[in-house]
Amino acid sequence: MAETAFAIKRGNPRYSFSAEAEAILGDGTSVPAQVFELSSHGCYIDALQPLSVGSELHLRISNGPSTCELPAKVIYMHAGYGFALYGMGIAFGEMAAEQRSEIEAWLRELAANQSPKNPN
């Protein structure tokens, strides 16, 4: 039987984004990470330590002088193809106005300088 490819349709544009991050778990454990993509509802991170799908956390993203800390949840995880890294899709939780404003400011800057990544 032939394999069927299923495209993932994203409702929000996502952009290449490079920023330091820290995933803070409910028990206080801190996991350093790097953000590589950003959208208004989530991001993609790489970390040396895997986080279980469904894990709820606070994600602190540091982009130059600005920092945004917001609730988040791991929605998928995969191994980093032999590089001892784990890639994770992160969905943002409910944000306060100042958190939403910071994410939107970063996205405006990204949109002014690049095209969104392919939604498939």
C-alpha positions in Angstrom: 0.0 0.0 0.0 1.4 3.4 -1.0 2.1 6.0 1.7 0.0 9.1 1.7 1.5 12.4 2.6 -0.6 14.6 4.9 0.1 18.3 4.8 -0.1 20.2 8.1 -2.1 23.4 7.5 -1.1 26.2 9.8 -3.6 29.0 10.4 -0.9 31.5 11.4 2.2 32.5 9.5 5.5 31.4 11.1 8.8 33.0 10.6 12.4 32.0 11.1 13.5 33.4 14.4 16.6 32.9 16.4 16.4 33.6 20.2 17.6 32.0 23.4 14.9 30.4 25.5 14.3 28.6 28.8 11.6 26.1 29.4 10.6 26.1 33.1 8.6 23.1 34.2 6.1 22.9 37.0 8.6 21.3 39.4 11.0 24.2 38.8 13.3 22.3 36.4 14.9 24.7 33.9 15.7 23.5 30.4 17.8 25.8 28.1 16.6 25.9 24.5 16.9 27.8 21.3 13.9 29.1 19.4 14.1 28.7 15.6 10.5 29.6 14.4 7.9 31.9 15.8 4.2 32.4 15.1 1.5 34.2 17.1 0.3 30.9 18.7 3.6 29.0 19.2 7.2 28.3 18.3 9.6 25.6 17.5 12.5 25.0 19.9 15.6 22.8 20.1 16.9 21.5 23.4 19.4 19.0 24.7 16.8 17.5 27.0 13.5 16.2 25.7 10.2 17.4 27.1 7.3 15.1 27.0 4.4 15.8 24.7 1.7 17.4 26.8 4.1 19.0 29.3 2.9 22.4 30.5 5.6 24.9 31.2 6.6 28.6 31.2 8.7 29.6 28.3 11.0 32.5 28.7 12.2 33.8 25.3 15.1 36.3 25.2 15.4 38.3 22.0 18.2 40.8 22.4 17.2 43.2 25.2 13.6 42.1 25.3 12.3 39.1 27.1 8.8 37.5 27.1 7.7 34.7 29.6 4.5 33.0 28.8 2.6 29.8 29.6 3.1 27.0 27.0 2.6 23.4 26.2 4.7 20.8 24.2 2.5 19.6 21.3 5.1 17.4 19.5 8.7 16.3 19.9 11.2 14.5 17.7 14.8 13.5 18.0 17.4 15.7 16.4 18.7 13.2 13.8 21.8 12.1 15.7 22.8 15.5 17.0 21.7 14.9 20.6 19.1 17.6 20.2 15.3 17.3 20.5 13.0 19.5 18.4 9.7 20.5 20.0 6.6 22.2 18.8 5.3 24.6 21.5 1.8 26.0 21.7 1.5 29.2 23.7 -1.2 29.3 26.4 -3.3 32.3 27.3 -1.2 35.4 27.3 -1.5 38.7 29.2 -1.7 41.9 27.1 2.0 42.7 27.6 3.0 39.2 26.5 0.8 39.3 23.4 2.2 42.8 22.6 5.8 41.6 22.8 5.2 38.5 20.5 3.3 40.7 18.0 6.1 43.3 18.0 8.6 40.5 17.2 6.3 39.2 14.4 5.9 42.6 12.9 9.7 43.0 12.7 10.1 39.5 11.2 7.3 40.1 8.7 8.9 43.3 7.5 12.2 41.5 6.8 11.2 38.0 5.5 8.4 36.0 4.0 6.5 33.5 6.1 7.7 29.9 6.0 5.8 27.5 3.8 2.6 26.5 5.6 2.9 22.9 4.6 
